[in-house]
Amino acid sequence: MGIISWIILGLIAGALAKLILPGKQGGGIIVTIILGIVGAFLGGWLGSLIGIGSLDAWYDLGTIVTAVVGAIIVLLIYGAVVGRRR
């Protein structure tokens, strides 16, 4: 799967993670998109290491789930870090 596909999957994963994890995490839509992309890369990479999903096919359900879980984790970490500063 190419880098453009991972970015698109990251956009989708970031939006889904924001829907699953409502509230104020700080930042705006751009930060959420960037965190979604980072989470998709992280979730996809970790999922491929443990055998869930594939880095070759972004339409695989396991890949989408791991990308969303990765985006949720990144959003939670970001929310915890930004929340402590306030």
Secondary structure, DSSP 4 states (H G I P E B T S, - for coil): --HHHHHHHHHHHHHHHHHHS-S--SS-HHHHHHHHHHHHHHHHHHHHHHTSS-SS-TT-HHHHHHHHHHHHHHHHHHHHHHHHH-
